[in-house]
Amino acid sequence: MVECTDLFEETLNREVTEYLELTPIYDETTEGEDYEYIASAKLKFKCPVCENKWTTAHGTVKFVYYLYFKKRILFVQVYIYQQRCLPCNRMASFKTYDDEAVRLSYDFVDFIDRKYFGGENDEERPQRNSRAINNHKVLYCDACERGICVYLRRLRREQRRQTEEQKRETQDIS
């Protein structure tokens, strides 16, 4: 997991200023509870050892935030979870697509606006297109190891949905 608030700072500052002051450098001494917003992003990875390159549509980005209502300040820190290289098992470096960083920033601001200020859901900003040819490598994903990967969350939601459907079908037959 790598702290990368600076990648999102410009867009967040532009979007939040109408009703909050943004403080991108998160102060761990802030009183109160920290909250998280977890999102999926398309990311590019490159192994520093063997130069292997790949992209993932299941990149996990975590916004840790604290909203100080009295002074209308939003403290934010952004983390991106890394992946290990399949051939050599080393942690790879990553790059974000510029449009993905902007999309994630807008989505986070929309989330804050809806949750705390009664805002309406803005237009849907879809994730960058993917031509994935391989499945997600759970054993090489830092977010999977920590139990917060967007891929695993999606699988769990799908499994719950299927279980609920099966229960309803069983009840309908009875």
C-alpha positions in Angstrom: 0.0 0.0 0.0 1.5 3.3 -1.1 0.4 6.8 0.1 -0.3 8.9 -3.0 -2.5 11.8 -2.0 -0.5 14.1 -4.3 -1.8 12.3 -7.4 -5.3 13.4 -6.5 -4.7 16.7 -4.8 -5.3 19.1 -7.7 -8.7 17.6 -8.7 -9.8 17.2 -5.1 -8.9 20.9 -4.3 -10.8 22.1 -7.3 -13.9 20.1 -6.5 -14.1 20.5 -2.7 -13.5 24.2 -2.3 -17.1 25.3 -2.9 -18.1 24.0 0.6 -15.0 22.7 2.4 -11.3 23.4 2.8 -9.2 20.4 1.8 -6.2 19.4 3.7 -4.4 16.7 1.7 -1.8 16.0 4.4 -3.7 13.8 6.8 -3.1 14.7 10.5 -3.1 11.5 12.5 -3.8 13.4 15.7 -7.2 14.6 14.4 -9.9 13.8 17.0 -12.7 11.6 15.9 -13.1 8.6 13.7 -11.5 8.0 10.4 -13.7 6.9 7.5 -12.8 5.1 4.3 -14.0 5.2 0.7 -12.7 2.3 -1.4 -12.9 2.4 -5.2 -11.8 0.3 -8.2 -9.3 1.7 -10.7 -7.4 0.7 -13.8 -3.7 0.8 -13.0 -0.4 0.1 -14.8 2.3 -1.9 -13.0 5.9 -2.5 -13.8 8.3 -4.8 -12.0 11.6 -3.0 -11.0 13.5 -6.3 -11.2 12.5 -8.1 -14.4 10.7 -5.2 -16.2 7.5 -7.2 -16.5 4.5 -4.9 -17.3 0.8 -5.4 -16.8 -2.4 -3.5 -16.2 -5.3 -4.4 -13.9 -8.9 -3.3 -13.9 -9.1 -4.4 -10.3 -6.7 -1.8 -8.7 -7.8 -0.8 -5.2 -7.7 2.8 -4.2 -8.6 3.8 -0.6 -9.4 7.3 0.5 -9.1 7.7 4.3 -10.8 10.8 5.4 -12.0 12.8 8.4 -14.5 15.6 8.1 -14.2 18.3 10.7 -17.6 19.9 10.4 -17.0 22.9 12.8 -14.3 24.3 10.7 -15.5 22.7 7.4 -12.2 21.0 6.8 -11.8 17.7 5.0 -8.6 15.8 5.8 -7.8 13.2 3.2 -5.1 10.7 2.5 -5.2 8.4 -0.5 -3.6 4.9 -0.8 -3.1 2.7 -3.8 -2.5 -1.0 -3.2 0.3 -2.7 -5.1 0.6 -6.0 -6.8 3.5 -8.4 -7.0 5.1 -9.5 -10.2 4.0 -13.0 -11.3 7.4 -14.2 -12.7 9.7 -12.9 -9.8 7.2 -12.2 -6.9 8.6 -8.7 -6.3 6.4 -5.8 -5.4 5.8 -3.7 -8.6 5.7 0.0 -9.0 2.5 1.5 -10.4 1.2 4.4 -12.4 -2.3 5.8 -12.6 -4.0 6.8 -15.8 -4.7 10.6 -15.5 -8.3 10.2 -16.4 -8.7 7.5 -13.7 -7.3 9.7 -11.0 -9.7 12.5 -12.1 -12.6 10.0 -12.1 -11.8 8.7 -8.7 -11.4 12.2 -7.3 -14.8 13.2 -8.7 -16.4 10.0 -7.4 -15.0 10.6 -3.9 -16.2 14.2 -3.8 -19.7 13.0 -5.0 -19.7 10.5 -2.2 -18.8 13.1 0.4 -21.5 15.5 -1.0 -24.2 12.8 -0.9 -23.3 11.4 2.5 -22.8 14.6 4.4 -24.5 17.4 2.5 -27.5 15.8 0.9 -26.2 16.1 -2.6 -27.7 14.2 -5.5 -25.8 11.4 -7.4 -24.0 13.1 -10.3 -23.5 11.5 -13.7 -22.0 8.0 -13.7 -18.3 8.1 -14.6 -17.4 4.6 -15.8 -14.0 3.1 -15.2 -11.5 3.2 -18.1 -12.2 0.3 -20.5 -10.2 -2.9 -20.1 -9.3 -5.7 -22.4 -8.3 -8.1 -19.6 -7.2 -11.5 -20.8 -6.3 -13.0 -17.4 -8.1 -13.4 -14.2 -7.2 -11.4 -11.1 -4.2 -12.9 -9.3 -5.5 -12.9 -5.8 -2.2 -14.3 -4.3 -0.2 -11.4 -5.8 -2.5 -8.6 -4.8 -1.7 -6.6 -1.7 -5.4 -5.5 -1.3 -6.5 -9.1 -1.4 -4.0 -10.0 1.3 -5.5 -7.3 3.5 -9.1 -8.3 2.7 -10.2 -5.1 1.0 -9.7 -5.8 -2.7 -12.5 -4.5 -4.9 -12.3 -7.8 -6.9 -13.0 -9.9 -3.8 -15.7 -7.5 -2.6 -17.4 -7.9 -6.0 -17.1 -11.7 -5.8 -18.7 -11.7 -2.3 -21.6 -9.5 -3.5 -22.2 -11.8 -6.4 -22.1 -14.8 -4.2 -24.6 -13.3 -1.7 -26.9 -12.3 -4.5 -26.8 -15.9 -5.9 -27.4 -17.3 -2.5 -30.4 -15.0 -2.0 -31.8 -16.0 -5.4 -31.5 -19.7 -4.5 -33.3 -19.1 -1.2 -36.1 -17.3 -3.0 -36.4 -20.1 -5.6 -36.5 -22.7 -2.8 -39.2 -20.8 -1.0 -41.2 -20.4 -4.2 -41.1 -24.1 -4.8 -42.3 -24.9 -1.3 
